Amino acid sequence: MPTQPAGFAIQWDGRFWVRDGDSLVNMSLDRLREISAEAGHDFSADICRDATIADLDADSIEVFRRRWIAKSENEQLAALSDLQLLSDVEAIYRDDVTYAALILFGNRAAIRRHLAHAEVVYEYRSRDASGAAQQREEYSRGFFAWYDELWKLINLRNDKQHYEDGPFVLDVLTFDERAVREAVLNAVSHRNYQLGSNVFIRQYPMRIEIQSPGGLPVEVALDNILHRQSPRNRRIAEIFARCGLVERAGQGVNLMFESAIRQSKPSPDFTGTDQHTVSLTLHGEMRNPAFVRYVRQFAAEDLITLSTEDWQTLDLLSREEEIPDGFLSRTDRLLDLGMIVRAGKGRFVLSEPYFRFQSERRRSGGFASMRSPRRSWRGISWSTPLTGRQCASWWACFPTSRGIG
């Protein structure tokens, strides 16, 4: 039997067939759905035949309108009727309602009647033990009716973590709002709505877990998830982009990684992801306050220019790990910004503020002595390359310095 074309299952005698060793067997329903997804079919653009305009919630449409006006600065949108507004973003066609319209603007009765598994389930659990959650909410309305409400609920149990920055005590929230919102947007816009399970969001004191039905799109894998974009529900993604919820297509995962690195938290964790489910864990523990302080030393206008690879490079250096060959091209930019310095041939370390902050935390414990440098920090070179820990020892010798050279 020849290989099936992408997006099309081979049918003969009224059945879909697949090889099982040397035999042919009936294709499973899950495999049929996977093959359909290969064609890039946008379920969210399909018409929900039994739905009507009356199934859409006027308040949710108004929330979208306000967001679109704020993003576009086009006040004329305020004068459009609801029907015209939804037609302009292709959420409806004349009197026909798309699944995107239902998912984003549907009222509770319509969601329950036409697409019950589109509801999002939130749980708060104070510990990992099995049993009933301390709080459970089921969002059975269109996305724009509950998106802000969900963040407010998460933020009620969003503890602050403290760190010292000179004479000041500063805070980092356990859950970064932008990272959480991006994760929720991804779950809504990329899940497979043809599968009958819900999106689950489980909040624990130090992590949030999100499970989204459908697995990763065909072109996306865990090893390319930062570089490959393939929206499963393009119409939903386009509507999100219109109102500024998605700034650039496919950047949600990148933003989650960058946020975690900037706040010295573990990277987003996709452990448990398989062909049926995308599992994402956002960890909230701040691991290295010195790195958080170090990042704060640089101008905001410089930080926003950093790519995800730049942030990953800084993260690797903060953990004294080698920079992969593929990231070496990013070092010129980081050198220009003064965020890293050379520490021997082909080696780099974070710049002086990081090790000064590290030494402030570690000075009471002491460090082993180190080889004296032949030159000053600016343009520094050593007889042998130094590790980040040795650099920290060096700066511990100058507890009040703001730089040497």
Stockholm file with secondary structure:
# STOCKHOLM 1.0

chainA/1-405         MPTQPAGFAIQWDGRFWVRDGDSLVNMSLDRLREISAEAGHDFSADICRDATIADLDADSIEVFRRRWIAKSENEQLAALSDLQLLSDVEAIYRDDVTYAALILFGNRAAIRRHLAHAEVVYEYRSRDASGAAQQREEYSRGFFAWYDELWKLINLRNDKQHYEDGPFVLDVLTFDERAVREAVLNAVSHRNYQLGSNVFIRQYPMRIEIQSPGGLPVEVALDNILHRQSPRNRRIAEIFARCGLVERAGQGVNLMFESAIRQSKPSPDFTGTDQHTVSLTLHGEMRNPAFVRYVRQFAAEDLITLSTEDWQTLDLLSREEEIPDGFLSRTDRLLDLGMIVRAGKGRFVLSEPYFRFQSERRRSGGFASMRSPRRSWRGISWSTPLTGRQCASWWACFPTSRGIG
#=GR chainA/1-405 SS CCCCCTTCCCEETTEEEEEETTEEEECCHHHHHHHHHHTTCCGGGSBCTTCCGGGBCHHHHHHHHHHHHHHHCCGGGGGSCHHHHHHHTTSEETTEEBHHHHHHHBCHHHHHHHCGGGCEEEEECSSSCSSCCSEEEEECSCHHHHHHHHHHHHHTTCCEEEEEETTEEEEEESSCHHHHHHHHHHHHHHSCTTSSCCEEEEEETTEEEEEEETCSCTTCCTTTTTTCCCCSSHHHHHHHHHTTSCSSTTCHHHHHHHHHHHTTCCCCBCTTCCSSEEEEEEECCCCCHHHHHHHHTSCHHHHTTCCHHHHHHHHHHHTTCCCCGGGGGGHHHHHHTTSEEECSTTCEEECHHHHHHHHHHHTTTCCCCCCCCSSCSTTCCCSSCCCHHHHHHHHHTCTTCSCCC
#=GC SS_cons         CCCCCTTCCCEETTEEEEEETTEEEECCHHHHHHHHHHTTCCGGGSBCTTCCGGGBCHHHHHHHHHHHHHHHCCGGGGGSCHHHHHHHTTSEETTEEBHHHHHHHBCHHHHHHHCGGGCEEEEECSSSCSSCCSEEEEECSCHHHHHHHHHHHHHTTCCEEEEEETTEEEEEESSCHHHHHHHHHHHHHHSCTTSSCCEEEEEETTEEEEEEETCSCTTCCTTTTTTCCCCSSHHHHHHHHHTTSCSSTTCHHHHHHHHHHHTTCCCCBCTTCCSSEEEEEEECCCCCHHHHHHHHTSCHHHHTTCCHHHHHHHHHHHTTCCCCGGGGGGHHHHHHTTSEEECSTTCEEECHHHHHHHHHHHTTTCCCCCCCCSSCSTTCCCSSCCCHHHHHHHHHTCTTCSCCC
//
